[in-house]
Amino acid sequence: MVIKMGQAEVCALLDEMGIPYELIRHQPVYTIDDMVQLALPDLECVAKNLFLRNANGKQHFLVTMPHEKKVDLKELAQKIGSSKLSFASEERLMTHLGLRRGAVTPFGVLNNGDHQVQVILDEDLREQSRVAVHPNENTATLYLAVDDLVKVLHRAGNPVDLIKL
């Protein structure tokens, strides 16, 4: 079951929870390279998000890490006790998170009504005072404290793990 929370609904939820944030609107972006070209403030805070599936496609993972970091999917699978990981299709992205390519964000789990997508946050995100992610649309970037992001994710009801990638 997919609930559709877009930018306005995500911001309203943050307001309701009393979470401070900064929202910067911009042209649509689809890759980290596109984000870098925007010359956003605090570029080091921008997160990279990967939507992955296990070998049989029954488990899905949303991985968020610093944008300059690379992840070894084989090593990640071992760390989280999964079978082989691969990138999920855009169809799966829409089915499970209600998102399109380029808009992948941890806030996507707010649309995951069955709470089946596991969120993996890289511990290195905590080294920054805040993290920058899309508010379920790739035409804006939301800056907020990592601990506040974790609060929102826990409220969504999906499993959340902080691990060293």
TORVEXPA-841549 format. One record per residue (C-alpha): residue number from 0; residue in three letters; x, y, z. Coordinates in steps of 0.02 Angstrom, whole numbers, always signed. Each point is the difference from the previous one (the first is absolute). Layout:
N
- NUM/ALA/X/Y/Z .
...
end
This chain:
165
- 0/MET/+0/+0/+0 .
- 1/VAL/+71/+169/-53 .
- 2/ILE/-49/+162/+84 .
- 3/LYS/+42/+154/-102 .
- 4/MET/+94/+129/+100 .
- 5/GLY/+82/+134/-106 .
- 6/GLN/+103/+151/+48 .
- 7/ALA/-144/+96/+81 .
- 8/GLU/-51/-150/+107 .
- 9/VAL/+180/-36/+53 .
- 10/CYS/+24/+181/+53 .
- 11/ALA/-167/+1/+91 .
- 12/LEU/+53/-156/+96 .
- 13/LEU/+165/+80/+49 .
- 14/ASP/-95/+155/+58 .
- 15/GLU/-122/-109/+99 .
- 16/MET/+146/-90/+83 .
- 17/GLY/+87/+165/+40 .
- 18/ILE/+152/-45/-104 .
- 19/PRO/+98/+148/-69 .
- 20/TYR/+53/-11/-182 .
- 21/GLU/+55/+103/-148 .
- 22/LEU/-82/-30/-169 .
- 23/ILE/+87/+52/-161 .
- 24/ARG/-99/-13/-162 .
- 25/HIS/+94/-32/-162 .
- 26/GLN/-13/-73/-174 .
- 27/PRO/-32/-189/-9 .
- 28/VAL/+156/-104/+34 .
- 29/TYR/+26/-185/-33 .
- 30/THR/+177/-38/+58 .
- 31/ILE/+128/+55/+128 .
- 32/ASP/+94/+86/-142 .
- 33/ASP/-157/+103/-35 .
- 34/MET/-6/+47/+185 .
- 35/VAL/+183/+54/-2 .
- 36/GLN/-34/+111/-152 .
- 37/LEU/-135/+94/+98 .
- 38/ALA/+132/+71/+117 .
- 39/LEU/-111/-28/+152 .
- 40/PRO/+62/+63/+168 .
- 41/ASP/+87/-127/+111 .
- 42/LEU/+28/-122/-143 .
- 43/GLU/+87/-118/+121 .
- 44/CYS/-170/-29/+82 .
- 45/VAL/-81/-68/-159 .
- 46/ALA/-44/-184/+17 .
- 47/LYS/+0/-135/-132 .
- 48/ASN/-146/-122/+5 .
- 49/LEU/-7/-175/-73 .
- 50/PHE/-157/-106/-14 .
- 51/LEU/+53/-182/+0 .
- 52/ARG/-81/-172/-2 .
- 53/ASN/+61/-171/+51 .
- 54/ALA/+26/-144/-122 .
- 55/ASN/-180/-63/+2 .
- 56/GLY/-76/+176/+5 .
- 57/LYS/-94/-31/+162 .
- 58/GLN/+102/+123/+106 .
- 59/HIS/+34/+182/-40 .
- 60/PHE/+127/+118/+76 .
- 61/LEU/+17/+189/-7 .
- 62/VAL/+182/+44/+31 .
- 63/THR/+51/+179/+41 .
- 64/MET/+181/+55/+12 .
- 65/PRO/+112/+152/-32 .
- 66/HIS/-7/+41/-185 .
- 67/GLU/+186/-25/-33 .
- 68/LYS/+3/-174/+76 .
- 69/LYS/-1/-161/-100 .
- 70/VAL/-76/-161/+66 .
- 71/ASP/+46/-179/-39 .
- 72/LEU/-168/-89/-20 .
- 73/LYS/+76/-171/+38 .
- 74/GLU/+74/+65/+163 .
- 75/LEU/-162/+90/+43 .
- 76/ALA/-100/-160/-28 .
- 77/GLN/+113/-89/+124 .
- 78/LYS/-16/+139/+129 .
- 79/ILE/-190/-2/-4 .
- 80/GLY/-19/-189/-18 .
- 81/SER/-77/+7/-173 .
- 82/SER/+19/-101/-157 .
- 83/LYS/+80/+85/-151 .
- 84/LEU/-56/+181/-18 .
- 85/SER/-38/+92/-161 .
- 86/PHE/-83/+163/-48 .
- 87/ALA/-189/-9/+0 .
- 88/SER/-94/+51/-157 .
- 89/GLU/-91/+164/-18 .
- 90/GLU/-161/-101/+4 .
- 91/ARG/+46/-69/+172 .
- 92/LEU/+49/+175/+56 .
- 93/MET/-173/+62/-43 .
- 94/THR/-87/-154/+72 .
- 95/HIS/+88/+6/+169 .
- 96/LEU/+44/+184/+26 .
- 97/GLY/-112/+95/-119 .
- 98/LEU/+155/+84/-73 .
- 99/ARG/+74/+24/-173 .
- 100/ARG/+181/-12/-55 .
- 101/GLY/+98/+148/+65 .
- 102/ALA/-112/+28/+150 .
- 103/VAL/+62/-143/+110 .
- 104/THR/+8/+58/+180 .
- 105/PRO/-21/-74/+174 .
- 106/PHE/-164/+96/+9 .
- 107/GLY/-65/-125/-129 .
- 108/VAL/-39/-121/+142 .
- 109/LEU/-139/+119/+51 .
- 110/ASN/-88/-70/-154 .
- 111/ASN/+37/-182/+46 .
- 112/GLY/-162/-44/+89 .
- 113/ASP/+47/-182/+31 .
- 114/HIS/+167/+51/+81 .
- 115/GLN/+95/-133/-96 .
- 116/VAL/+144/+108/-63 .
- 117/GLN/+149/-5/+118 .
- 118/VAL/+96/+163/+17 .
- 119/ILE/+190/-8/+15 .
- 120/LEU/+86/+161/+52 .
- 121/ASP/+189/+15/-8 .
- 122/GLU/+71/+49/+169 .
- 123/ASP/+112/+126/-90 .
- 124/LEU/-154/+110/-25 .
- 125/ARG/+13/+45/+185 .
- 126/GLU/+166/+88/-34 .
- 127/GLN/-96/+145/-78 .
- 128/SER/-110/+120/+97 .
- 129/ARG/-139/-35/-124 .
- 130/VAL/-46/-105/-151 .
- 131/ALA/-74/+56/-166 .
- 132/VAL/-130/-112/-84 .
- 133/HIS/-147/+23/-118 .
- 134/PRO/-175/+23/+75 .
- 135/ASN/-71/-140/-112 .
- 136/GLU/+22/+111/-153 .
- 137/ASN/+159/+37/-96 .
- 138/THR/-39/+186/-19 .
- 139/ALA/+53/+45/+177 .
- 140/THR/+126/-47/+132 .
- 141/LEU/-38/-4/+185 .
- 142/TYR/+135/+28/+132 .
- 143/LEU/-29/-66/+175 .
- 144/ALA/+95/-77/+145 .
- 145/VAL/+40/-185/-21 .
- 146/ASP/-80/-41/+169 .
- 147/ASP/-159/+88/-57 .
- 148/LEU/-1/-103/-161 .
- 149/VAL/+14/-156/+107 .
- 150/LYS/-150/+59/+105 .
- 151/VAL/-105/+17/-157 .
- 152/LEU/+54/-170/-64 .
- 153/HIS/-43/-83/+165 .
- 154/ARG/-170/+83/-4 .
- 155/ALA/-28/-72/-174 .
- 156/GLY/+14/-174/+78 .
- 157/ASN/+130/-76/-116 .
- 158/PRO/+153/-89/+69 .
- 159/VAL/+148/+120/+11 .
- 160/ASP/+181/-53/+25 .
- 161/LEU/+153/+111/+18 .
- 162/ILE/+154/-94/-58 .
- 163/LYS/+175/+40/-59 .
- 164/LEU/+4/-19/-189 .
end
